[in-house]
């Protein structure tokens, strides 16, 4: 049996393990003593590997390039030479006819690794000539990146995952650590065992709420009001660190003025919380010698996401909980490499290492290294801009790599219209997906397990992962495919291996310069910033000496007025839908849905959780199929009654095809980060009288959807044999 | 004293890794077969109520009601645990009814008989189904090894002795304080 060192391809914890390989097939994993996981793994780590083996449980792996001559035709199998030529010709035509800004690309926050993301943004900027490149952080932690960049100067977790176990107070806000990052949940439990106080703010009684010393079940949509009230208490009760605020922050007077209105009594109505609990929370937080704030999508997926992030960082600044060990602000990243895709500049406003595209000196540096006269200076489009840009006739070509917007983006009707409205769409993936069904050209990439590279864990930790098995079928590495298209478009790119790419990006990015492949050998790791070759592990926590990465070195205290969510409940749609995550499935489920153990735990049509009292009123019984509808769509799913769900709200996970909650979510965005308000959509639930019909209907729908996706791939092969393209 | 796996509700996050680990450990000969609805039969179950999340499984009772209720003598004490001799089980479900914890199940599997080296399926075979402490697994119970939060541990005579001794010491110290 062979063993190959790898990093888990699921959440952002960055767990290390060996892949066990027999006869070119991955047969198991063996936990390793990595810096973040210390020998532990969750169910996805232990049992989430078999998708690589092409189990075909949900969808088939892509094995060869496929093309359809027109949108009403089926896919045909073609050769790589043809595929590269088609991609280059079509993109060149679009660029010629409409200009470079008519093309959009995506990086991928999943298994492809940092090097591929570097190559994708280089291709977009240098070969196409646009900054229209983005990744799924947009619909996830983009508000954390944008908010923290303004207040502290760096968008990442300030401290490290391993420090969570040693903090003396945890303020967990809108973050279901048990379901999102089970191995980080272990750190929370460790901290608690060592005597840390745990405060949880979440409308749902999540696992951490059960373990909390103080649980604040705030109303859905009241985050900003509560954060302002926290600041109000810290200031009014004199709990804040006056010396720290005077020396290391700015904006206090304006901040104090805005939060003065937000007394615990004032926000009691908005948040549904007892004013004394709000005070108690801040007394605990301020009294702790070290305190850490952790947050997740419950903070970011709102129209006020960026503002709440800024507000949370204000609490850490007020109490001096930054710039030393075991404190800080922790936006814990959900996807294994979403930190990395942001780090590597698959964002419309920055080059790798967060170097702004609007800075002429930076542009000149990259242009020189890449051998082009100039690079685009205009900030590009974001993935959530795509639907309206297509409608306005501004976007014509789309290169989607390793993402499935037709499952994961809000208001799927509008996503489908935007894909149909493009003149040419490339989908590069490892599986046939719902998005790939809209593509003109489908390109098969190697999977995690079949290539090597570097991932960035949620806490800025770079770690290397190896290839364990050879590529399936005709699959090529993502970075090879992009390089070949680029070369065919007249901008030659060629790399021998990922190390060559890594070394190029290190040289262009001072904060990554010290993170060499050699240091990341085996269980080695480097946390950026690491500017020095002699620095073994980089930066464990940011802002040492309370020096914030802003022009004057001070942290910014920022508050703003609360406003209610955009979608409003009424008599027709009286319940709030909040989309969430479940522990056994990941992202669009193309990977976990093809893992035998994980899909056995949970399968279509998913479920909608509802409080038993609401269910009783609506005549809905546990495990029955129900309709859920919003102003934008209607789907069928299974009801799950639980007292952990608050009254007036329902929760759905976003990976199901039939119970697809994104048919219901809307296009209200944060004004800065353009992150959708997934956490608040007005919906209604209706019981279904004929449950036997409903069960059959779900089975038929599922079989049809599966059949369409696998049929597209199988049929392409048959067509190729009949009439070579 | 019989050994058993104990769960700590203050550490359990309800992730069900133990359920998969259990199913995998008892599934197939040597290399585990892929899981499906048909062979996903965990002997440990994660329970979530409004206030509690924890795993429940066999206590390996000292005076086991399942064993006492079995008319076929299929349930025995062996190797400091309660084990089942499946060839004796007739599927009468007495043990299932007798267990006060709801952790004994009776399942049926395809019965296989071998004649002259040829395996044939002949109806179904009943099996009393519960935690066997992964008795054939060298590294011990799979659930304990896989738990991401260390919420599961094996309790045996030695560990009980130690924790009781610690408790007695603490009691003695606190009696001075009073």
Boltz contact constraints between the chains, C-beta under 6 A:
constraints:
  - contact:
      token1: [A, 40]
      token2: [B, 148]
      max_distance: 6.0
  - contact:
      token1: [A, 42]
      token2: [B, 15]
      max_distance: 6.0
  - contact:
      token1: [A, 42]
      token2: [B, 17]
      max_distance: 6.0
  - contact:
      token1: [A, 42]
      token2: [B, 148]
      max_distance: 6.0
  - contact:
      token1: [A, 43]
      token2: [B, 15]
      max_distance: 6.0
  - contact:
      token1: [A, 43]
      token2: [B, 17]
      max_distance: 6.0
  - contact:
      token1: [A, 43]
      token2: [B, 20]
      max_distance: 6.0
  - contact:
      token1: [A, 46]
      token2: [B, 146]
      max_distance: 6.0
  - contact:
      token1: [A, 47]
      token2: [B, 20]
      max_distance: 6.0
  - contact:
      token1: [A, 178]
      token2: [B, 13]
      max_distance: 6.0
  - contact:
      token1: [A, 182]
      token2: [B, 13]
      max_distance: 6.0
  - contact:
      token1: [A, 182]
      token2: [B, 15]
      max_distance: 6.0
  - contact:
      token1: [A, 182]
      token2: [B, 148]
      max_distance: 6.0
  - contact:
      token1: [A, 183]
      token2: [B, 148]
      max_distance: 6.0
  - contact:
      token1: [A, 185]
      token2: [B, 13]
      max_distance: 6.0
  - contact:
      token1: [A, 186]
      token2: [B, 148]
      max_distance: 6.0
  - contact:
      token1: [A, 186]
      token2: [B, 149]
      max_distance: 6.0
  - contact:
      token1: [A, 189]
      token2: [B, 11]
      max_distance: 6.0
  - contact:
      token1: [A, 189]
      token2: [B, 149]
      max_distance: 6.0
  - contact:
      token1: [A, 207]
      token2: [B, 13]
      max_distance: 6.0
  - contact:
      token1: [A, 207]
      token2: [B, 14]
      max_distance: 6.0
  - contact:
      token1: [A, 207]
      token2: [B, 53]
      max_distance: 6.0
  - contact:
      token1: [A, 583]
      token2: [B, 15]
      max_distance: 6.0
  - contact:
      token1: [A, 596]
      token2: [B, 34]
      max_distance: 6.0
  - contact:
      token1: [A, 596]
      token2: [B, 35]
      max_distance: 6.0
  - contact:
      token1: [A, 597]
      token2: [B, 20]
      max_distance: 6.0
  - contact:
      token1: [A, 597]
      token2: [B, 35]
      max_distance: 6.0
  - contact:
      token1: [A, 600]
      token2: [B, 35]
      max_distance: 6.0
  - contact:
      token1: [A, 600]
      token2: [B, 36]
      max_distance: 6.0
  - contact:
      token1: [A, 600]
      token2: [B, 40]
      max_distance: 6.0
  - contact:
      token1: [A, 643]
      token2: [B, 50]
      max_distance: 6.0
